[in-house]
Amino acid sequence: MKNLFIQRFVVSTLLIILGIIQIIFDTSGRFNFGYIIVFLGGIILLYSTISYIKSRKNISLEKELAKEYDERDALIDGKVARFSLYILMCEVFILMFLTNYVVIPTNTALFVILVSLIISESGSRKYYNLSL
């Protein structure tokens, strides 16, 4: 759990820093997406901090209920990876089709792909944990 907290913390601070840099260096009169990136980084930082504090309270219970990595977990990981790969392929094909008609910035396309993969991975992991 501590490793996940560190990963989330690093990602959220990088998002906040990148958003601030984008806010500072954006001179166009259009809407600045740097504010959204900073807000997203703040939400991730808040979520990771709250979940880490909750997990610290349940360490004794977690030690009692800890289990070994078994075949069921490997099966779930395989199904989640396969589902995520399928989603990625579909998104790439859709984006390839859309770029014939609309100009899509690379950063926006990659951000959409990353967010959708994060959502689909967490959703499919919960689904496969409940179904098996």
N, C-alpha and C positions, 0 to 999 in steps of 0.2 A: 504494500500500500504506500510505503514511503517513496518507492521508486516512481509510482504513478503520480504522487503529489509533486515530486521534483520535475517530472516531465510537463505536467500541467502548468506549474509555476513558470518554467522556462518559456513555454509556448505563450502564456498570457503576457509575460513581460516583453517578449519579442513583438507580439501584436501591438501592445501599448506603445512601444518605442517606434515601430514602423508607422503606426497611425500618427504619432506626434511629428515624426519626420515628414510624413505626407502633408500634414496640416501646415507645417512651417514652409515647405518648399512649393506648395501649390499656389500659383499666382493667377490661375484662371478664375473667371467670375462664376463658374458653374458650381454645382453642389459638390462639396468636398467629402469623399468617402472615408477620409481619415478619421472623422468623428465616429463613424460606424465601427471602424476597426478598433479604435480606442475603447468604445463601449463594449464591443465583443470581448476584447482582452480583459476588461474589468469584470465582466460577467464570469468568464472562465476563472479568473483569479479568485473571485468571491466564492464560486462553487467549489473550487479545489480546496480552499481554506476551510470552508464549512465541512466538507466531506472528510478532510483530514482530521479535524477536531472531533467529529463524530466517531471516526474509526479509532482514535486514540482512547476514547472512553470504553470501547468494546474490545480492547486487546486481550483481556483475560478470557472473555467468551470466545474470541476468535482463536486463541490458542487451543482451547478445548475442542472446538469444532473444525480445526484444520484437517484437511484431507490430502491424500497423495494425488498426484496428477495421474489419472487413470485413463482407460480406454474411452470412457464416455466423454471426457473432456477433449481428448484428441479427435473424436468423432464430431463434436460440436465445433471445434476450431476448423476442421476441414470443411464442414458444411457452411460455416460463416465465411470462410475464405472463398469458397466457390460462389456463393451468393454475391459477395462483394465484387468478385471478378466479373460476374454476369452484369451487375449494375454498371460497372465501369465501362464495359464494352458497349452497352446500350447508350450510355451518355456520350461516349466518344463518337459513335455513329450519328447521334442526334446533332452534336456540335459540328461534325463534319458536314452534315446536310445544311445546317443553319448558316454556316460561314459562306456558303455559296450565295446567299441572299442578303445577309446582314454582316456588318463588320463587328466582330466581337474581340475586344482586347484580350490578350493572352492571360493577363493577371486575373481578369474577371472569369474567364473560362476555367482556369485552374482552381480559383477559389470556389466556384460552384461545384466542381468535381470533388474537391476535398470535403466540403461541407456535406454534400450528399453521401459520400462514402462513410463519413463519420456517423451520420444519422442511420444509414442502412446497416452498418456494422453493429451498432449498439442495439438497433431494433431486431435484427436477425439473431443476435446472440441471446437476447431475452426470449425470443420466440423459440429457439432451439433448446434453451434451458428448460422452458416450460413443457415442451412437447416430448422430451426424452425422459 
